[in-house]
Amino acid sequence: MNAEIISVGTELVLGQVVNTNVPLLAKTLAKLDIAAPYQVTIKDERQQIEDAIEAAWRRADLIFVCGGLGPTADDVTLKSTAAALNTSLTTDQKHWQWIKQVFKRRQIKLLNENIQQARYLTGGQPLANPAGLALGSWYSTDGRVVVVLPGPPAEFKAMLEKSVEPRLVATFGSGQRIASRTMNFLGRPESTLMEEIGEATKKFSQVTVTSYVQPSRIQVRLTVPDLSASKAERVLGATADAILKVDRQYFFGFGDNCSLVNQVVSLLKKQGKTITGAESLTGGMFQRKICSVP
């Protein structure tokens, strides 16, 4: 099945804010073997939102509309989505009462517009927001699902993990997902590294191996589709072992968020050692880098 991600926000279109929500959502969908070939960014304008949903309706089974669920005048996403779907909005009275309590506790004046954050698409289900005020919406009709989520990254991430992903698994999960493992290397040219890895992984034809160069590392991602979780882990583990047989000396850790400084600090802790430095030209950069790890 195909998904489409519609990001709403004039600040995104103007380049004033970096959109971190799309890669997070795309990765989550990829784990479930759901492709998201269309990813659209539009302004906070009603007609643009309606047009984007209409276009997505023709080419996607699962449509995400992200951003613009606040209480201000330019937050028109939910109303526009309702219009595009020919439905209305329903107020979750329990959530509205909770919002009122939050404002009272914080001693902040509650505006009438704040009720927007307690609304969801009529005929759908509200999605809980563990990190903010605005509800999301899950709306299913004509064999398609439309999911509306807020834009602030902390809220988006919390809702995706706790409210959306479990529902995606229950609705679209087949028991087989795209599984991946990321390996991090340093000190080897990418072309040489990938040539050696290619030779080492020839017998693992079902595993796709890709590389991504960053300033402080080369990330090598191993991906295998359409296997049960247990079998995928075995295949990925065997592939990683084959790679480490030839390139272990350049490898420093697994994971998308793995960094060399994290690994150094971890080793220092395990060995009960401390470290310092005398710096002039580097202006304290070395020790600042070490101290960036809690």
Secondary structure, 3 states (H helix, E strand, C coil): CEEEEEEECHHHHCCCCCCCHHHHHHHHHHHCCCEEEEEEEECCCHHHHHHHHHHHHHHCCEEEEECCCCCCCCCCHHHHHHHHCCCCEEECHHHHHHHHHHHHHHCCCCCHHHHHHHEEECCCEEECCCCCCCCEEEEEECCEEEEEECCCHHHHHHHHHHHHHHHHHHHHCCCCEEEEEEEEECCCCHHHHHHHHHHHCCCCCCCEEEEEEECCEEEEEEEEEEECHHHHHHHHHHHHHHHHHHHHHHEEEECCCCCHHHHHHHHHHHHCCCCCCCCCCCCCHHHHHHHCCC
